[in-house]
Amino acid sequence: MTELVKNQIGNKVEYAQTLSRSNLLPKHFQNNPANLLYAIEFAEALDMKPIHAITSVHVINGRPSASADLIGTLVRRAGHKLRVTGDDTFAEAVLVRKDDPDFAFKSRWDLVKAKQAGLNTPTWKSYPGAMLKARAITEVCRNGAPDALHGIQYSSEELESFGQPEAAESAVNVLADPVEEDHGVIVVEIPEPKNWAGIVTACNAEELRNIWQANPEARELVEAEVARRKEEE
């Protein structure tokens, strides 16, 4: 390890230790420089300022999530075209990859689809247009440009609606309580979700296969979702 690398790491550690003392941070970062250091490293991977990762990216079971707007920004920054239309009753997102301009990935969400997915949290009731837009953006970006998401699997809006009664400043705080600490890194466990309809609708093809194999109680929903997507192709 060169002196330059040592200095860079030392500066990051010092920065994380100092910033962690702020009571303006999300609670899971306060007095937790290890989690802040993770966020700083992830920000570098996304080529964004650390504060944006600290406020916009949450990590659940080792998987980062981000707002739908940030997901859209990452996809557009990668050079892909993303167009979103809609109102309080529907949202449609269309993505055209820069390396395949003749094909368009599409995702459409409306109130009927949201109801079928069991999405009836207070946030959905208060802001249906915004939530429909978030679902459409995340779904089309995950299907059409996963390479631009740097490992992001879900949007914060999706995590909020997976059977959770309310939105919160941190997806970690919504989904689970810390159950173990290892060298300052919080490990969380998420209880088995009950809203399979909502989860299945938000998954990509690989995740659907995993759910079908590991969760017999969800197989009918997975098979129905796969059939629906084939009809739309």
C-alpha positions as CSV (number, residue, x, y, z in Angstrom):
1,M,0.0,0.0,0.0
2,T,1.5,3.3,-1.1
3,E,1.7,6.4,1.1
4,L,-0.8,8.1,-1.2
5,V,-3.4,5.4,-0.6
6,K,-2.7,5.4,3.1
7,N,-3.2,9.2,3.2
8,Q,-6.5,8.9,1.2
9,I,-7.9,6.3,3.5
10,G,-6.8,8.2,6.6
11,N,-8.5,11.4,5.3
12,K,-11.7,9.5,4.7
13,V,-11.7,7.9,8.2
14,E,-11.1,11.3,9.8
15,Y,-13.9,12.9,7.7
16,A,-16.3,10.1,8.6
17,Q,-15.4,10.3,12.3
18,T,-15.9,14.1,12.3
19,L,-19.2,14.0,10.3
20,S,-20.7,11.2,12.4
21,R,-21.0,13.6,15.4
22,S,-23.6,15.7,13.5
23,N,-27.2,15.3,14.8
24,L,-28.5,16.3,11.4
25,L,-27.6,13.0,9.8
26,P,-30.0,10.1,9.5
27,K,-30.0,8.1,12.8
28,H,-28.1,5.1,11.4
29,F,-25.2,7.3,10.6
30,Q,-25.0,9.3,13.8
31,N,-21.9,8.3,15.9
32,N,-21.3,5.5,13.4
33,P,-18.3,6.4,11.3
34,A,-18.0,2.9,9.8
35,N,-21.4,3.2,8.1
36,L,-20.5,6.7,7.0
37,L,-17.2,5.4,5.5
38,Y,-19.3,2.8,3.5
39,A,-21.5,5.6,2.2
40,I,-18.5,7.6,1.2
41,E,-17.0,4.7,-0.7
42,F,-20.4,4.0,-2.4
43,A,-20.6,7.7,-3.4
44,E,-17.3,7.4,-5.2
45,A,-18.5,4.3,-7.1
46,L,-21.5,6.3,-8.2
47,D,-19.3,9.4,-9.0
48,M,-21.4,11.6,-6.7
49,K,-20.7,13.7,-3.6
50,P,-20.7,11.8,-0.3
51,I,-23.5,13.8,1.1
52,H,-25.8,12.7,-1.7
53,A,-25.1,9.0,-0.9
54,I,-25.6,9.7,2.8
55,T,-29.0,11.3,2.3
56,S,-30.3,9.3,-0.7
57,V,-28.9,5.8,-0.5
58,H,-29.8,3.2,2.2
59,V,-28.4,-0.3,2.6
60,I,-30.7,-3.2,3.4
61,N,-29.1,-6.6,4.0
62,G,-26.0,-5.4,2.1
63,R,-28.1,-4.2,-0.9
64,P,-28.2,-0.5,-1.6
65,S,-31.5,1.2,-2.4
66,A,-32.0,4.7,-3.8
67,S,-34.9,7.1,-4.6
68,A,-36.5,6.6,-8.0
69,D,-35.3,10.1,-9.0
70,L,-31.7,9.1,-8.2
71,I,-32.1,5.9,-10.2
72,G,-33.4,7.8,-13.2
73,T,-30.5,10.2,-12.9
74,L,-27.9,7.4,-12.9
75,V,-29.5,5.9,-16.0
76,R,-29.6,9.2,-17.9
77,R,-26.0,9.9,-16.9
78,A,-25.0,6.6,-18.4
79,G,-26.3,7.9,-21.7
80,H,-29.6,6.1,-21.9
81,K,-32.8,7.9,-22.7
82,L,-35.6,7.9,-20.1
83,R,-39.0,9.5,-20.6
84,V,-41.8,9.5,-18.0
85,T,-45.4,10.5,-18.5
86,G,-48.5,10.3,-16.3
87,D,-50.8,11.9,-13.8
88,D,-52.5,10.8,-10.5
89,T,-54.0,7.7,-12.2
90,F,-51.1,6.2,-14.2
91,A,-47.4,6.5,-15.0
92,E,-45.5,5.2,-18.0
93,A,-41.7,5.1,-18.3
94,V,-39.9,4.4,-21.5
95,L,-36.2,3.6,-21.6
96,V,-34.0,3.4,-24.8
97,R,-30.5,2.2,-24.3
98,K,-27.7,4.1,-26.1
99,D,-26.3,0.8,-27.4
100,D,-29.7,-0.4,-28.7
101,P,-31.6,2.6,-29.9
102,D,-34.1,0.6,-31.9
103,F,-35.7,-1.1,-28.9
104,A,-37.7,0.5,-26.1
105,F,-38.2,-0.9,-22.6
106,K,-41.5,0.1,-21.2
107,S,-43.2,0.0,-17.8
108,R,-46.7,1.2,-17.0
109,W,-48.3,1.5,-13.6
110,D,-51.9,2.5,-12.9
111,L,-54.2,2.5,-9.8
112,V,-55.6,-0.9,-10.8
113,K,-52.2,-2.5,-10.9
114,A,-51.2,-0.8,-7.6
115,K,-54.4,-2.1,-6.0
116,Q,-53.7,-5.6,-7.3
117,A,-50.2,-5.4,-5.8
118,G,-51.6,-4.5,-2.4
119,L,-50.0,-1.0,-2.4
120,N,-52.3,0.9,0.0
121,T,-49.9,2.6,2.4
122,P,-50.6,6.2,3.5
123,T,-48.0,7.5,1.1
124,W,-49.8,5.8,-1.8
125,K,-53.1,7.3,-0.7
126,S,-51.6,10.8,-0.3
127,Y,-49.3,10.9,-3.4
128,P,-50.5,8.3,-5.9
129,G,-49.0,10.2,-8.9
130,A,-45.5,10.3,-7.4
131,M,-45.6,6.7,-6.3
132,L,-46.8,5.4,-9.7
133,K,-44.0,7.4,-11.3
134,A,-41.5,5.9,-8.9
135,R,-42.6,2.4,-9.6
136,A,-42.6,2.9,-13.4
137,I,-39.1,4.4,-13.3
138,T,-37.6,1.8,-11.1
139,E,-39.1,-1.1,-12.9
140,V,-38.0,0.1,-16.4
141,C,-34.5,1.0,-15.3
142,R,-34.0,-2.3,-13.5
143,N,-35.1,-4.2,-16.6
144,G,-33.4,-2.0,-19.2
145,A,-30.3,-0.6,-17.7
146,P,-29.2,-2.6,-14.6
147,D,-25.6,-1.9,-15.5
148,A,-26.1,1.8,-14.7
149,L,-27.5,1.1,-11.2
150,H,-24.2,-0.1,-9.6
151,G,-25.9,-2.8,-7.6
152,I,-29.0,-0.9,-6.6
153,Q,-31.9,-3.4,-6.5
154,Y,-34.8,-1.4,-5.2
155,S,-36.0,2.1,-4.8
156,S,-36.7,3.6,-1.4
157,E,-40.3,3.9,-2.5
158,E,-40.5,0.1,-3.2
159,L,-39.0,-0.7,0.2
160,E,-41.5,1.6,1.9
161,S,-44.4,-0.2,0.3
162,F,-43.3,-3.8,1.1
163,G,-46.0,-4.2,3.7
164,Q,-44.8,-1.3,5.7
165,P,-47.4,1.1,7.2
166,E,-45.5,4.3,6.9
167,A,-42.6,6.0,5.2
168,A,-39.5,7.0,7.2
169,E,-36.3,8.9,6.8
170,S,-34.3,5.6,6.6
171,A,-35.2,2.4,5.0
172,V,-33.2,0.6,7.6
173,N,-35.4,2.1,10.4
174,V,-38.6,1.1,8.5
175,L,-37.8,-2.5,7.7
176,A,-35.9,-3.8,10.7
177,D,-34.2,-3.0,14.0
178,P,-30.5,-3.6,14.4
179,V,-30.0,-7.0,15.8
180,E,-26.2,-7.3,15.9
181,E,-23.2,-5.0,15.6
182,D,-19.9,-6.1,14.1
183,H,-17.0,-3.5,14.3
184,G,-19.5,-0.7,14.0
185,V,-21.4,-1.9,11.0
186,I,-25.0,-2.5,11.7
187,V,-26.4,-5.8,10.5
188,V,-30.2,-5.9,10.0
189,E,-32.6,-8.8,9.4
190,I,-35.8,-8.2,7.5
191,P,-38.8,-10.2,8.6
192,E,-40.4,-12.4,5.9
193,P,-42.5,-10.1,3.7
194,K,-46.2,-10.9,3.6
195,N,-47.1,-8.8,0.6
196,W,-45.9,-11.2,-2.1
197,A,-48.0,-9.5,-4.8
198,G,-46.2,-6.3,-4.3
199,I,-42.8,-7.9,-4.1
200,V,-43.3,-10.1,-7.2
201,T,-44.4,-7.2,-9.3
202,A,-41.3,-5.3,-8.5
203,C,-38.8,-8.1,-9.1
204,N,-36.7,-8.7,-12.2
205,A,-36.6,-12.1,-14.0
206,E,-33.7,-13.5,-11.9
207,E,-35.3,-12.5,-8.6
208,L,-38.6,-14.1,-9.7
209,R,-36.8,-17.4,-10.3
210,N,-35.2,-17.2,-6.8
211,I,-38.6,-16.5,-5.2
212,W,-40.2,-19.3,-7.1
213,Q,-37.5,-21.8,-5.9
214,A,-37.4,-20.7,-2.3
215,N,-41.0,-19.7,-1.5
216,P,-43.6,-22.3,-2.6
217,E,-46.4,-20.1,-1.2
218,A,-45.5,-17.4,-3.8
219,R,-45.2,-19.7,-6.9
220,E,-48.7,-19.0,-8.3
221,L,-48.1,-15.3,-8.1
222,V,-44.7,-15.6,-9.7
223,E,-46.1,-17.7,-12.5
224,A,-48.9,-15.3,-13.1
225,E,-46.5,-12.4,-13.2
226,V,-44.2,-14.2,-15.7
227,A,-47.2,-14.9,-17.9
228,R,-48.3,-11.3,-17.7
229,R,-44.9,-10.0,-18.8
230,K,-44.8,-12.4,-21.7
231,E,-48.1,-11.1,-23.0
232,E,-46.8,-7.5,-22.8
233,E,-43.7,-8.4,-24.9
